[in-house]
Amino acid sequence: MSDSALSIGLFYGSTTCYTEMAAEKIQAQLNGLFDEEVVILHNIKDVSLSRVADYDIVIFGISTWDFGELQEDWESHWEDVHGLDLSGKTIALFGLGDQLGYADWFQDALGMLHDAIVPSGCKIIGFWPNDGYEFAESKALTADKSKFVGLSLDDENQYDKTDDRIASWCEQILTELA
C-alpha cells in the first residue's frame, strides 16, 4: 500500500502518559503490520477533534478516571465529540482503566465515548472479549455483555498483558479492515 492508500488517525487524551504510551504501542504495532507509516498520533490536548475529518479510519483512546469519569482532555472536548460527523468512517476504540480499584466503573469512559459516537453513523470495529478481567460493572460492555466496545487495558493491575493485548487487537483490526 502506498501512503496515499491508507491513513489512520489515532486521537487520544492522556493525563499520566499511560494512554499516550498505549497509543504509541498501537501506532508502532499497526505501522509494523502495514510495513509503513499509516498511523498518525494526535493528542487531543494539542489538536482539535475536527482533524478527525482528515481520516476515513480513526482510533480513539480514552481512560476512565475515578468513579467512571472522563479523562480531562476528553471532558474538555466532550461537546466537540457530539458534533463530529463520523458518517462513513470506520472507528476503533481503546480504553484504560483500573478493574480492581474501580471495579464498578471499569472502562466507563470507553463506553461513554462509544455511546456518544455511534449515532453519527460510523462503523465500529475492534470489539474485545471481556474474559481475563475482574470487575463488577462497566458501561463499555456490548448489549450481550460478552465483549467490550473496544480494547480494554489495565496498566495498573495487568501491565504484563498490555503488549500481548495490543498485538492481538491490532491483528484483529487489520482483519476487520480487510
C-alpha positions as CSV (number, residue, x, y, z in Angstrom):
1,M,0.0,0.0,0.0
2,S,1.2,3.5,-0.7
3,D,1.0,6.3,1.8
4,S,-2.0,7.8,0.0
5,A,-3.9,4.5,0.1
6,L,-4.3,4.3,3.8
7,S,-4.0,6.8,6.7
8,I,-5.3,6.2,10.2
9,G,-5.8,9.0,12.7
10,L,-5.2,7.9,16.3
11,F,-6.7,10.5,18.7
12,Y,-6.1,10.2,22.5
13,G,-6.1,12.1,25.7
14,S,-3.6,11.3,28.4
15,T,-3.1,12.7,31.9
16,T,-0.5,10.3,33.3
17,C,1.1,9.1,30.0
18,Y,-0.3,5.6,30.1
19,T,-2.9,6.2,27.4
20,E,-0.2,8.0,25.4
21,M,2.2,5.0,25.8
22,A,-0.6,2.7,24.7
23,A,-1.3,4.9,21.7
24,E,2.4,4.8,20.7
25,K,2.4,1.0,21.0
26,I,-0.7,0.7,18.9
27,Q,0.9,3.1,16.3
28,A,4.1,1.0,16.2
29,Q,2.2,-2.3,16.0
30,L,0.0,-1.2,13.2
31,N,2.8,0.5,11.3
32,G,4.7,-2.7,11.6
33,L,1.8,-4.8,10.3
34,F,1.4,-2.5,7.3
35,D,5.1,-2.2,6.9
36,E,4.8,1.6,6.5
37,E,3.8,4.7,8.5
38,V,0.0,4.7,8.3
39,V,-1.0,5.7,11.9
40,I,-0.7,9.4,12.8
41,L,-1.0,10.2,16.5
42,H,-2.9,13.2,17.8
43,N,-3.1,14.3,21.4
44,I,-6.4,16.0,21.7
45,K,-4.9,18.3,24.3
46,D,-3.0,19.9,21.4
47,V,-5.0,19.0,18.3
48,S,-8.7,19.8,17.5
49,L,-11.0,16.8,17.1
50,S,-12.1,18.5,13.8
51,R,-8.9,16.8,12.4
52,V,-10.9,13.5,12.5
53,A,-12.4,14.7,9.2
54,D,-8.9,14.1,7.6
55,Y,-9.2,10.3,8.0
56,D,-11.5,7.5,6.9
57,I,-10.2,5.3,9.7
58,V,-9.9,6.6,13.2
59,I,-8.8,5.2,16.6
60,F,-9.9,6.9,19.8
61,G,-8.1,6.3,23.1
62,I,-9.6,7.3,26.4
63,S,-9.0,6.4,30.1
64,T,-11.6,6.2,32.9
65,W,-10.9,8.3,35.9
66,D,-12.1,7.8,39.5
67,F,-15.7,6.8,39.7
68,G,-16.5,6.5,35.9
69,E,-15.3,9.9,34.9
70,L,-13.8,11.0,31.5
71,Q,-10.2,11.8,31.2
72,E,-9.7,15.6,31.5
73,D,-8.8,16.3,27.8
74,W,-11.8,14.3,26.6
75,E,-14.0,16.0,29.2
76,S,-13.0,19.5,27.9
77,H,-13.8,18.5,24.3
78,W,-16.9,16.5,25.0
79,E,-19.2,18.8,23.2
80,D,-16.9,18.5,20.1
81,V,-17.3,14.7,20.3
82,H,-21.1,15.0,20.0
83,G,-20.7,17.4,17.0
84,L,-18.3,15.2,14.9
85,D,-19.6,14.0,11.5
86,L,-18.3,10.4,11.5
87,S,-20.7,9.1,8.9
88,G,-18.9,6.6,6.6
89,K,-15.9,6.4,8.9
90,T,-14.5,3.3,10.5
91,I,-13.7,3.7,14.2
92,A,-11.9,1.6,16.7
93,L,-11.7,2.4,20.4
94,F,-9.3,1.6,23.2
95,G,-9.5,2.5,26.9
96,L,-7.5,2.3,30.0
97,G,-8.9,1.7,33.5
98,D,-8.4,0.1,36.9
99,Q,-10.5,-3.0,37.2
100,L,-9.7,-3.7,40.9
101,G,-9.6,-0.2,42.4
102,Y,-12.7,0.9,40.5
103,A,-14.5,-2.4,39.8
104,D,-17.9,-0.7,39.5
105,W,-16.8,1.8,36.8
106,F,-14.2,-0.2,34.8
107,Q,-13.8,1.3,31.3
108,D,-16.9,3.5,31.8
109,A,-15.3,6.4,29.8
110,L,-14.8,3.9,26.9
111,G,-18.5,3.1,26.9
112,M,-19.5,6.7,27.2
113,L,-17.3,7.6,24.1
114,H,-18.8,4.7,22.2
115,D,-22.3,5.8,23.0
116,A,-21.5,9.4,22.0
117,I,-20.2,8.5,18.6
118,V,-22.5,5.6,17.5
119,P,-25.4,7.9,16.5
120,S,-23.1,9.7,14.0
121,G,-23.3,6.7,11.6
122,C,-19.8,5.4,11.9
123,K,-18.8,1.7,11.7
124,I,-17.3,0.4,14.9
125,I,-14.6,-2.3,14.8
126,G,-12.3,-3.8,17.4
127,F,-14.7,-5.2,20.0
128,W,-12.7,-7.0,22.6
129,P,-13.6,-10.1,24.7
130,N,-14.1,-9.4,28.4
131,D,-12.5,-12.7,29.7
132,G,-9.4,-12.3,31.8
133,Y,-10.7,-9.3,33.6
134,E,-12.1,-9.0,37.2
135,F,-14.7,-6.2,37.5
136,A,-18.2,-5.7,38.7
137,E,-19.7,-3.3,36.2
138,S,-18.8,-1.4,33.0
139,K,-20.6,0.9,30.7
140,A,-18.2,-0.3,28.0
141,L,-19.8,-3.8,27.6
142,T,-21.8,-4.8,24.5
143,A,-25.5,-5.4,24.9
144,D,-24.9,-9.1,25.5
145,K,-22.1,-8.2,27.9
146,S,-19.7,-10.7,26.2
147,K,-17.3,-8.0,24.9
148,F,-16.0,-4.5,25.5
149,V,-16.8,-1.9,22.8
150,G,-13.0,-1.6,22.3
151,L,-9.6,-2.8,23.5
152,S,-9.6,-2.7,27.3
153,L,-6.2,-2.2,29.1
154,D,-5.5,-2.1,32.8
155,D,-1.9,-1.0,33.2
156,E,-2.5,-0.7,37.0
157,N,-3.2,-4.4,37.6
158,Q,-2.4,-6.2,34.3
159,Y,0.5,-4.3,32.8
160,D,2.1,-7.6,31.8
161,K,-0.8,-8.3,29.5
162,T,-0.8,-4.9,27.7
163,D,1.7,-5.7,24.9
164,D,0.0,-9.0,24.0
165,R,-3.4,-7.5,24.1
166,I,-2.3,-4.6,21.8
167,A,-0.7,-7.0,19.4
168,S,-3.8,-9.2,19.2
169,W,-6.1,-6.3,18.9
170,C,-4.0,-4.7,16.1
171,E,-4.1,-8.0,14.2
172,Q,-7.9,-8.1,14.7
173,I,-8.2,-4.5,13.5
174,L,-6.2,-5.4,10.4
175,T,-8.5,-8.4,9.7
176,E,-11.7,-6.3,10.2
177,L,-10.4,-3.6,7.9
178,A,-9.6,-6.1,5.1
